[in-house]
Amino acid sequence: MTQPPTDNTGTETTGTKTTGTEATGTVVGPLPAARGFASDNQASVHPDVLAALAAVNDGHQPAYGDDAVTARLREVVRRHFGPRAEVFPVFNGTGANVVSLQAMSERWSSVVCPESAHINTDECGAAEKIAGLKLVTVPTPDGKLTPGLVAEYATGFGNIQRREPAVVSITQSTELGTVYTPEETAAVAAAAHERGLTVHMDGARIANAAASLGVPLRALTTDAGVDVLSFGGTKNGLLLGEAIVVLNPDAVRGLAHLRKSSMQLASKMRYVSAQLVALLDGDLWLRNAAHANAMAARLEAAARAVPGVRITQEVRANTVFAILPKDAADRLRKRFPFYTWDEPTGEVRWVCSFDTTAADVDAFAAALAAEMPS
């Protein structure tokens, strides 16, 4: 992805530093009001999540996950994913993916994943650098693996000259905004398990997939044969924090130690856990995701009505992919930040968030129509 120019995102307003015996520091004033469609990572924090943080910010609690809040999170996660589920909060999605894949493999292993997978395109080689793994990438027009692709690319067993396949990793929803149905996931998982492989799911946007399909989280994971899930929270209203959810404890080894050695063990874990509890204990995860999806559907409909704009992927979650003239995209980006996904084709990506409003979408659509050549 190509990031929009920095001058399109606004600048922070800073206060005045004090001097002498007074405390010094830079005070950040009100942030610019500009809103865009670059990433759900750029959205605000949901007020309920901030309230949850404030609620646990009192007194002392045991560190490193032995606190009462993390104990509550374990109960909530088992309610969603089943009685065998184990949860390991981490700081970010890359950490969740890398720790998971390490625990599911050996240093000589390979991981079969779509070519567009986040672990391949947007994690700076972390799975290879930190975990020492080889990614076997599969070209897919819609970002989804199939049983046939697993059979084709999961090869080299018993060959001392080659990395041996250990894991199949899929993304839900995919990097291209498509979703796996429970049946599609189950078919991929069955093909992997038949070959002795385990199944990892990068669920940075799993809430959006569940909302799109109208199914519970368990239907997309535990019941479909997924062994380990990287559960996403930051893209769905959290300040920071994701979680590794082990659905099949037999599929991992040493995960707790790997989390620590990979610098993903929070000392004050209650503050990560409190956010995840706020998201999962009720229906906040679903409300946030469903709203983001609805805004993406609104944006897709508006963009399709603009002559010269071509939608390139089925819109099932909270992302819209489109092709439009480069000069029009560049002009539009000066008003609403978004990423170019594929420079050669001019394909762009627009992402909606839990705090995207109908007014945001309508203003963007009007600007899109105005910038397109007549």
N, C-alpha and C positions, 0 to 999 in steps of 0.2 A: 504494500500500500504506500501511496505517496501522501505525506502529511500536507495539509494546507499551509500556505505561508503564514508565518507567525504573526504578521501584522493583521491577519484576518480574525484573530481570536481575542483581540483587545489587550489592554495592559492593566496591570494592577495599580491601584491608587495607594500610595504609601503615606504614612504620617511622618511626623518630624521626630528625629532622635533627640533625646535629652542628653545633657552632658553633666560633667562634674560628679557630685556624689549620688545623683539620681540614677536609677536603673536605666540602662540604655537598651534600645531595641527598635526595630522597625515595625510599625503598626500597619497592618493591611486594612485599608478602608473598604468601602462597598465595592464589590466586584462588578465588572461591566455586565449589563443586562443582556448582551448578545446571546442568542440561543442558536443551536445548530443541530446537525444530523450526522456529526462525525462518528460518535461512539456513545453507547450507553455508559461507558466509563466516565464520560464527561458530565453526566447528570449529577444532580444534588443527592443528598442523603435523605431518605424518607423520614419525616418527623417522628414516626413511631419508633424508628431505629435510634434516633437521637435520644428519645425519651427513655428507651431501654438502657442506653449507656448511662444516662443520668441516674437511673434507678439503682444500678449496681455500683455506683461510685460512692460507696460509703463503707467505712470500716475496713477490716483486713479479711482476706480470704487466702487459703493455701494457694501456692503458685503452681505453675506448669500443669494445670488441668485437674488438680485435686480439689477444686472449688465446687461450691453448691450449684453455681450457674451451669458449669460444664456437665455436672451430673444430670441436671434438668435437660440439657441438650441431648444427652444420650437417650433419655426416655422419649423425647419428641422424635428423634431420628428413627428409633425402633418402631414408633407408631406409623411412620410413613413408609419405612422400607422393610420391616419385618424383624422378628425377635433376634435374629443372628447378626443384625447390622451393628457395626462398630464405627464410631465417628472420631476423626482426628482433625480438629481445627488447624488451619494453617493461615499464613498471611496473604497469599495470592494464588492465582490460578496456575501460573508456571510452577510454583512450588508444589501444588497439589498434583499436577501431572507428573513431575519429575520424581517425587517421592513414591507415588503410586507405581510408576513403571519400574523403578529400582526394586521395589518390594516384590514385583511380579516376575522378575527376570534374573538372569545372570549377566556377568560382564561380557560374555561372548554372545549374548542374545541379540535378536533383531525384533523390531516391532513393525507390524504391517498396519499402514494407515493411509487414508486418502492423501493425495498430493497437496490438497488445499488445507489439510489439517493444521490447526494452530501450533501443535508441537513441531510441525515441519517449517511453517512459514513465518511465525511471529514470536518465537521464544529464543531467538539468537543461538540456536543449537544447544539449548540447555540439556535436552534429553541425551544428546551425544556427548557433550562436554562433561556434565555432572554425573550422569548415570552410565556413561560409557557405552551406550546402546547404538545400534545401527537402525535407522529408520528406512524401511522398505516402502517407498511411496507409490501409490496406485493412482493413475489418472482417472478421474471420474467427472463427468460433465455436471453432475448435480451435487458433488461432495459426499456421496453415499457409497459405502461398500455393499457388495452383494455376496452371497455364498459362492458364486462362481469366481468372483475376484479373489476371495480368500483362498480358494483352491488353486488359482493360477499363481498367486504371489507368495503364498506360504509354502516355500519349498526349501530344499537343502538340508533336510533332516539327516543326521548321521554323517555329514560330510565335514571332516575336520578342517577343510580349507575355507569353509563358509560360516558366517554367522548363522546360528540356528534360530528359527522363528520361535518366539515364546509368547507373544502377546498380539492380539488384534485390538487396535484402538479406533473407536468411532467417536464422532462429535454430535451432540444433540443440544439444540438444533445445530445444523452444520454451519461451516464458515460461509456457505453460500445461501444461508437462510432457509434451506429445506429441512424437513424433519423425517425421522424414521418412525414408521408406525410400530406398535408393539410387535406385530407379526414380522416386520422386516428385521427388527433388532433380534428377535428370537431366531430367525433363520440364519443370520450372520453368526450369532453366538453358537448355534448348533454346529455350523460348519467349522468354527474355531475349536470347539470342544472335541469334535470328532478327531481332530488332528493333535490333540493334547495341548492346545493353546488356551490361555485365559483371555478374558475380554475386559478391556478398560473403556470407560466412557468419559470423555471430556464433556462435562455437563455445565459449562460456563453459562449456557442459556437453556438449561433443561426445563426451567419453569415456563419459558415461552413455548417450548415444544408441548409440554403437558397441557398448557392453556389452549393451544391451537387444536390439539387432538381431543380435548375434553376427557382426559384420563388422569388417574392419580399417578404420582411419581413412581410408585411401586410397579405399575404396569409397564413402565418404560425401562425398568432396571431389574429389580429382583426377579419379578415374574417372567422377564424376557431372557434371563440367563446371564446378565451382566455380573461380573465378579467384583469389580471395583469402580466406584464413581468419584470423579472430581466434581463436587457440587458447587455451583457458582452462586455467590451472593452479591458481589460488588456491582455487577451489571444489573442487578435487580433491586437496588435501593440501599445497599449497605455502604458504610464508610470504608471499610476494608475487611477482608477476611473471606476465605472459602473453607471448604471442608473436604477431606478424604472420607468417603463412606465405604467401608469394606462390607460388601454384601455376602461374600463367600470367604470366611476366614481362612479356609484351606488354600486360597489362591495367593496368599502373601506370606512373606517371611521378613521378620525384623523391621516391620514398618515403624514402630515406635522409636527405635534407635535411629533409623534412617531419617525420620523427621527431624530429630535433634541434630544429627551430623550434617543435614542439608540446610541448617539454619532456619527451620520453619516451626520451631517449638516456641510458642509465646510464653513468657514468664507470667504476665498478667493475663492469662487466658480468658478470664471471666469476661473481658471486654470484647473479645472476638465471639465468644459463645453467646453472650447476651444478644448480640445482633442477629445471630442465626436463630436463636429462640424466638426473637421478635418476628422474624420472617416466617418461621415454620410452625409455630405453636397454634396460630390461627390460620387465616386465609390470606395474609398479606402477600405471601409469595405469589399466589394465584391472581389476586387483584392487580398487583403491579404488572405482572407479565401480561395478563389479558388486556390491560389498558395499552401497554406498549404495542401489542399485536394489533389492536384496533386502530391505533394511530398509523401504523405501517400500512394497514389495509386502506385507510383513508388516503394516505399519501400515494399509494399505488394507483388507486382509482383516479386521483387528480392528475398524476403524471401521465397515465395512459391517454388522457383526454387532450394532452398537449401534442400538436403535430410535430413530428421529428424526434420524439422521445420513444425509445424502445426498451421495454422491461425485459430483462434477460433471464431471470429465474422466477420460478413459482414463489409467490410471497406467502409463506406459511407462518412465519414468526414475526420478529420485529425489525427485519432488515429488508431493504428494497435495493435491487441491483438494476442499473439502467445504463444505456448508452445514449449519449448526446454529443453534439459537436464540442470540441475541446475549448474553443473560444467562449462558447456559451457557458460551459462548466466553470471556466476560470472567472468569468464575470459574476456568476451566481455565487461562487465561493467567497467572494469579497463581502457578501451580505450574510451568508449562512455557511459556516464551516462544514465541510464534509471531505471524505477521502476519495481520491482516484484509486480504484481497485486494480485496473489493468491499463497501463499506459499505452501499449500498442493499439488496443481496441477502443480506448476511451471509456471503458466501463467504469462507472462510479458506484459507490455504496452509500446509501442513506439509512441511518439507524434511528429508530424511535425508542424512547425511554419511558419509564413510569411517570415522569413529570412532563413529557411532551403533551402539549395541549392541542385541541382542534384549531385554535387560532394560530399556533405555530405552523401547523401543517398547511393551513389555508394561505398564510402569508408566504410560505415557501413556494407553494404551487403557483401563486400569482406571480412571484418573482421569476420562477422557472419559465412560465409562459411569456413573460415580458422579455427575457433574455434570449429566447430562441429566435433564430433568423426567420423573418417573415417570408 
